[in-house]
Amino acid sequence: MDERPFENVRDQIGSCGIWCGSCVVGNGALRELTRRYEEVVKGYGLEGWASSGFDFGEFMRGLESIKAMPLCEGCRRGGGRDGCEIRACASGRDLESCNDCDQPEACECGEILRVMRQGALDAGLMVDTGNAERGELIEWWSAEIRSRWPSSVIFTPDR
């Protein structure tokens, strides 16, 4: 696995159409943001500022838990949801993507596919709807992320 998480998932679009490069669990943004947030919390001594009902120790354990989460390797490399029925269906039909299916109206995974895609869009992830070539989409999406967030933690080197 590459040391730069974004590079591990940059070229992957799951069978569902969700671009793994836009997912904070796979592209490393969640882990890096949590690490930096912890630095700020510790550096400013925020424990002394917390209200009496706030369990600062539990909060810090939560941050540690997030930092310890394994990075998702992306759907094409075995990451993603365990037992993903969408990936299993596409693989069983020898399809790269659900967008390639010639029987979408008869899809047993149609509802979960719809829910996953909508959830991904709601969370700001990018989803292939089958209207463009995948390589072009990845290049466009990568450029879009870099232009929107040029200082994003997924592009800046670790400290």
Backbone torsions as a table, in degrees:
resi	resn	phi	psi	omega
1	MET	NA	130.7	178.4
2	ASP	-59.6	148.3	179.4
3	GLU	-73.0	-18.8	177.3
4	ARG	-98.4	102.6	-173.9
5	PRO	-52.4	-39.1	-178.5
6	PHE	-58.7	-39.4	-179.3
7	GLU	-65.8	-26.0	178.0
8	ASN	-70.3	-31.9	-174.6
9	VAL	-113.4	-5.0	-175.1
10	ARG	-52.7	-43.2	-174.4
11	ASP	-94.4	14.3	-176.1
12	GLN	-108.7	128.8	169.0
13	ILE	-122.1	123.4	-178.6
14	GLY	-66.1	165.9	177.4
15	SER	-56.0	-29.3	-179.9
16	CYS	-75.5	-14.2	-179.2
17	GLY	100.0	-6.2	179.9
18	ILE	-76.3	130.0	179.4
19	TRP	-79.7	115.4	-178.1
20	CYS	-60.0	-30.2	179.5
21	GLY	-65.0	-18.4	179.7
22	SER	-96.8	3.4	-178.5
23	CYS	-94.4	125.5	-176.2
24	VAL	-65.9	-21.6	178.8
25	VAL	-77.6	-37.2	-179.7
26	GLY	-86.1	-37.2	-174.8
27	ASN	-82.5	-1.6	174.5
28	GLY	90.0	-5.5	-176.1
29	ALA	-62.9	-43.2	-177.9
30	LEU	-61.6	-47.2	-179.5
31	ARG	-62.7	-45.6	-177.6
32	GLU	-69.1	-41.4	177.2
33	LEU	-62.3	-40.1	179.2
34	THR	-65.3	-41.4	178.0
35	ARG	-61.1	-45.2	-178.9
36	ARG	-68.9	-38.3	178.4
37	TYR	-62.7	-42.4	178.6
38	GLU	-60.8	-39.7	177.6
39	GLU	-60.2	-43.1	-180.0
40	VAL	-65.4	-46.6	-178.8
41	VAL	-59.4	-45.1	179.7
42	LYS	-71.3	-43.2	-176.7
43	GLY	-62.7	-32.4	-179.7
44	TYR	-93.8	0.3	179.1
45	GLY	61.1	41.4	-174.9
46	LEU	-67.0	-13.1	177.2
47	GLU	-57.8	-38.3	179.6
48	GLY	-72.3	-13.7	-178.6
49	TRP	-97.6	-13.3	-175.3
50	ALA	-67.0	146.8	177.6
51	SER	-68.1	160.6	-174.9
52	SER	-62.3	-28.4	-179.3
53	GLY	-85.5	-1.5	-177.6
54	PHE	-91.6	125.8	179.2
55	ASP	-89.4	90.9	-176.1
56	PHE	-62.4	-38.8	178.9
57	GLY	-61.4	-43.1	178.5
58	GLU	-65.4	-39.3	177.0
59	PHE	-59.2	-47.2	-179.9
60	MET	-65.4	-36.6	176.1
61	ARG	-64.3	-35.4	176.2
62	GLY	-62.9	-43.0	177.5
63	LEU	-63.5	-41.9	177.4
64	GLU	-60.2	-40.2	179.6
65	SER	-62.6	-43.4	178.5
66	ILE	-64.9	-43.8	179.4
67	LYS	-62.6	-28.0	-178.2
68	ALA	-85.3	-8.7	179.9
69	MET	-60.9	135.6	177.4
70	PRO	-68.7	144.6	175.3
71	LEU	-69.5	139.4	176.1
72	CYS	-74.5	132.9	-180.0
73	GLU	-84.4	-0.9	-178.9
74	GLY	91.4	152.3	-175.1
75	CYS	-60.1	-33.9	-177.3
76	ARG	-73.8	-14.9	179.9
77	ARG	-116.2	21.5	175.4
78	GLY	94.0	2.8	178.1
79	GLY	-84.4	-160.4	-179.7
80	GLY	80.9	-167.5	-178.0
81	ARG	-66.8	132.9	174.0
82	ASP	-62.2	135.9	176.5
83	GLY	65.7	30.4	-177.6
84	CYS	-61.3	114.7	-178.7
85	GLU	-67.9	-26.6	178.2
86	ILE	-68.8	-47.6	178.5
87	ARG	-62.8	-42.1	180.0
88	ALA	-63.1	-42.4	179.7
89	CYS	-63.9	-49.3	-179.1
90	ALA	-62.0	-43.3	179.3
91	SER	-63.5	-42.7	179.2
92	GLY	-64.0	-25.5	178.6
93	ARG	-98.5	5.9	-179.0
94	ASP	57.4	42.6	179.0
95	LEU	-109.8	143.3	175.4
96	GLU	-75.7	-32.1	-174.6
97	SER	-148.9	153.9	173.7
98	CYS	-60.5	-25.7	177.6
99	ASN	-63.3	-20.1	-178.7
100	ASP	-88.6	-4.4	-176.0
101	CYS	-72.8	137.3	179.6
102	ASP	-95.1	4.9	179.6
103	GLN	-131.8	50.2	-175.8
104	PRO	-63.4	-28.5	-179.2
105	GLU	-70.7	-22.0	179.7
106	ALA	-100.4	12.1	-173.9
107	CYS	-68.6	126.0	175.7
108	GLU	-73.5	-19.2	-178.9
109	CYS	-100.4	7.1	-174.2
110	GLY	-54.5	-44.9	-177.5
111	GLU	-69.2	-45.2	179.7
112	ILE	-67.3	-34.1	176.4
113	LEU	-62.7	-45.4	179.3
114	ARG	-61.3	-46.2	-179.0
115	VAL	-64.2	-44.4	-179.8
116	MET	-63.5	-46.3	-179.8
117	ARG	-62.9	-42.8	-179.8
118	GLN	-66.5	-41.6	176.7
119	GLY	-61.2	-41.0	178.6
120	ALA	-63.7	-45.8	178.9
121	LEU	-62.5	-42.6	178.8
122	ASP	-61.5	-32.1	-179.8
123	ALA	-85.8	-1.5	178.3
124	GLY	92.1	7.6	177.2
125	LEU	-78.4	164.0	-178.7
126	MET	-105.7	139.0	-173.2
127	VAL	-129.6	130.2	176.5
128	ASP	-78.3	120.5	178.5
129	THR	-100.9	6.9	176.8
130	GLY	87.1	12.3	-176.7
131	ASN	-95.5	-0.6	-178.3
132	ALA	-149.9	164.1	177.3
133	GLU	-70.2	136.9	-172.4
134	ARG	-58.7	-44.5	179.7
135	GLY	-61.3	-41.0	177.5
136	GLU	-64.7	-40.9	178.1
137	LEU	-60.0	-47.1	-178.4
138	ILE	-60.7	-42.8	178.2
139	GLU	-63.8	-44.0	-179.7
140	TRP	-64.6	-46.9	-179.9
141	TRP	-62.2	-43.0	178.9
142	SER	-60.0	-45.0	178.2
143	ALA	-64.5	-38.1	179.3
144	GLU	-62.5	-46.0	179.0
145	ILE	-62.5	-46.5	-179.2
146	ARG	-62.6	-37.1	-179.3
147	SER	-75.3	-36.4	178.6
148	ARG	-71.8	-42.1	-175.0
149	TRP	-130.7	68.4	-176.5
150	PRO	-61.5	-23.0	179.2
151	SER	-102.4	18.7	-179.0
152	SER	-56.8	144.6	179.7
153	VAL	-62.5	-19.7	179.8
154	ILE	-76.1	-13.5	-179.8
155	PHE	-109.5	-16.6	-178.3
156	THR	-89.8	145.3	-178.8
157	PRO	-67.6	150.1	175.7
158	ASP	-65.4	151.2	177.1
159	ARG	-93.0	NA	NA
